[in-house]
Amino acid sequence: MLRIPMCFSSKSGLNLREDALMKTKFLITILVTLVAGGIAVAQAKQLADQSHGFTPQPGTPLRTALMDAIRLGDFYKTRELARSNPENILFKVYFLRVSGDWALAHVLPLKNGKDFAEPRWNLIQNSGGEWRVVDHLEKIRKYYSDDAEFFGAIDMDPTAVARLQKEMTQLPKNIFPKQ
């Protein structure tokens, strides 16, 4: 039970109305302090997530927007179709990391609960408030002499990551898997 300090009790000489008003103000002050503290902690966590990278939880608006961007980049021709997802294309997410306006995802496309396409890595950029898949493989194709060698890049091997970071210096290092 919350104990109100003695200075706010009716023994202090205040009439009942003033006493109730003082108690209400005291409780509101405590509530505002707790809420403000919670907001400050959430903002600090968000700043830390942006500097270290983070994985958005399933069902959050950010994760939904990222999955819609992958659907748009790989399976649908319009953003409206990607959002409405008439073919019920979902993803098993193996890896997802966001930092600032960049994200990297490794997903397995599923239709009706079954995989129907190869797993894929997607580099995703937020531009103008919209997340879009970036063709990262074209940025590094020049480094590979044949298709067999290029398959390492498709799997985001350490060499491909290093080459991608060389070609796209704006990419945050913390979106890539630890090697």
Steps between C-alpha positions, in 0.01 A plus 500: 500500500626849411566709807446871456747711700364638827521858370216417264268342755197669650696534825698782339209735546378502138134454435393178326473662157849651519629171638355304202637756254851477651491119489385507136779743403753281681383186315497680164857620561610143572321369189650769273846425638462127433368555146774750414762259633357220286505719189860601566604135535318408175668788313842400633440140389393617154818710462711206613320273252570743216870515580540124556235366264195305611250240388139623491255265668241308292179696450658843551435765233872513411531125445178500298633782281827312444321177402270700268811649336640151439166384358499805271860446394461130428137405438261789433498787253332761720534608861123459545519134396800443727307646795176315429699182423226316305719190451572481876877507458666489841863464601691285741753753626847360560669837551370857523695803614409870476718805556380846404367495143651160414398141565631160399276194494552132426163341437337186363183580301197291601165461329224318688761404761732330251822633352464574130817694421864500603610683815625846418690792645342842455665835561223749576519881514253751638477785252232766523320306772469183287710186542638366168716202411837606358667283236817442701625220275536732201726722711754218544457284186811653345715319758397154380633336186243220474159400630636224725712753689205741509289254706707592807374854461143376483558330837646822650835340579770710675664592169170624359433702816845663478450583132154638562629721781777624267252586223228642726685688772174641642393156623515462877731215598261386773236369258727217385527163675801449722756296306 
